Amino acid sequence: MHDRIVILVALLIMPLIVGCAQIRSFSVAPSTVCPGETIKIDWQVSGNSDVVTLKATPPLKGTEEVATEGSQFLIPMHSTRFVLKAPGLLKSDQREWDVLVIPSQSSRLLGGVAQCDGNPQSVLTSFTIQQKDTSARIRAVSIENNYHRPLSVSKGGVEVEIPPGGATDGFKNIPAIGTWAIRMPVTVDEACENVLEAVAGRLTIKTQMSCEE
């Protein structure tokens, strides 16, 4: 009796498994590049999916119908959105990945969740731009402080204080890849909670970047 139940359950589940498509992995690296640089797209699809498509917007040669598993090297000249679709009889799957191609200069808001620490106390955060995500040719041009308070920004041994609402070119031509730190001082008559609330729990900088000439 037990064996019959197991077989019956297997027969009921099998069409569901066969009729479903699943994208197990989909990645594009690096996701921030300069014009003419090569990116690598990797994907793996499981399930019963006869036609897997990889499409680019704007269109890019080398995309359309692809195998259920593979890699593709492409050279986008403009910022591009890649869409991987795996249709199934009962369930389909889709993933998207955006690649930013920096033409001459691009602005991005960078930062992270802040915490209050140190002596004297400061609100601070740090973030890392990894080599697998960003081209080594991309350099910082200028850093802007969007707050009504002074900020201290540091990277690779360089530290610059930026006045409220001001900007600095002190990081010009420094590679974007690496760890950046942002610090905002807390005055003696302030509480950490109030400062964290004032910045909505995050510290960010507006970063102008360009590709190395």
ChimeraX attribute file (.defattr): number of C-alpha atoms within 10 A of each C-alpha:
attribute: neighborCount
match mode: 1-to-1
recipient: residues
	/A:1	5
	/A:2	7
	/A:3	8
	/A:4	9
	/A:5	10
	/A:6	11
	/A:7	11
	/A:8	11
	/A:9	11
	/A:10	11
	/A:11	11
	/A:12	11
	/A:13	11
	/A:14	10
	/A:15	12
	/A:16	14
	/A:17	16
	/A:18	16
	/A:19	16
	/A:20	19
	/A:21	25
	/A:22	20
	/A:23	20
	/A:24	12
	/A:25	12
	/A:26	19
	/A:27	16
	/A:28	21
	/A:29	19
	/A:30	20
	/A:31	19
	/A:32	22
	/A:33	28
	/A:34	24
	/A:35	17
	/A:36	12
	/A:37	15
	/A:38	16
	/A:39	18
	/A:40	14
	/A:41	18
	/A:42	14
	/A:43	19
	/A:44	15
	/A:45	21
	/A:46	16
	/A:47	20
	/A:48	20
	/A:49	22
	/A:50	13
	/A:51	14
	/A:52	22
	/A:53	18
	/A:54	21
	/A:55	21
	/A:56	20
	/A:57	12
	/A:58	12
	/A:59	13
	/A:60	16
	/A:61	10
	/A:62	14
	/A:63	16
	/A:64	16
	/A:65	13
	/A:66	18
	/A:67	15
	/A:68	18
	/A:69	15
	/A:70	12
	/A:71	15
	/A:72	14
	/A:73	13
	/A:74	16
	/A:75	16
	/A:76	22
	/A:77	18
	/A:78	18
	/A:79	18
	/A:80	19
	/A:81	15
	/A:82	21
	/A:83	18
	/A:84	23
	/A:85	24
	/A:86	24
	/A:87	21
	/A:88	20
	/A:89	14
	/A:90	13
	/A:91	17
	/A:92	17
	/A:93	17
	/A:94	16
	/A:95	14
	/A:96	15
	/A:97	17
	/A:98	15
	/A:99	20
	/A:100	20
	/A:101	22
	/A:102	19
	/A:103	15
	/A:104	12
	/A:105	14
	/A:106	15
	/A:107	15
	/A:108	12
	/A:109	13
	/A:110	15
	/A:111	20
	/A:112	18
	/A:113	16
	/A:114	21
	/A:115	19
	/A:116	19
	/A:117	12
	/A:118	10
	/A:119	5
	/A:120	9
	/A:121	17
	/A:122	20
	/A:123	24
	/A:124	25
	/A:125	21
	/A:126	20
	/A:127	15
	/A:128	14
	/A:129	14
	/A:130	14
	/A:131	14
	/A:132	13
	/A:133	15
	/A:134	20
	/A:135	23
	/A:136	18
	/A:137	17
	/A:138	22
	/A:139	21
	/A:140	23
	/A:141	22
	/A:142	19
	/A:143	24
	/A:144	20
	/A:145	23
	/A:146	18
	/A:147	18
	/A:148	10
	/A:149	14
	/A:150	17
	/A:151	26
	/A:152	16
	/A:153	24
	/A:154	18
	/A:155	18
	/A:156	12
	/A:157	5
	/A:158	11
	/A:159	15
	/A:160	16
	/A:161	18
	/A:162	20
	/A:163	17
	/A:164	14
	/A:165	13
	/A:166	16
	/A:167	17
	/A:168	16
	/A:169	13
	/A:170	18
	/A:171	20
	/A:172	16
	/A:173	18
	/A:174	19
	/A:175	22
	/A:176	25
	/A:177	20
	/A:178	13
	/A:179	13
	/A:180	19
	/A:181	19
	/A:182	24
	/A:183	22
	/A:184	22
	/A:185	18
	/A:186	19
	/A:187	12
	/A:188	8
	/A:189	5
	/A:190	10
	/A:191	12
	/A:192	17
	/A:193	12
	/A:194	12
	/A:195	19
	/A:196	20
	/A:197	10
	/A:198	11
	/A:199	15
	/A:200	11
	/A:201	18
	/A:202	16
	/A:203	26
	/A:204	24
	/A:205	19
	/A:206	16
	/A:207	20
	/A:208	18
	/A:209	24
	/A:210	24
	/A:211	22
	/A:212	14
	/A:213	8
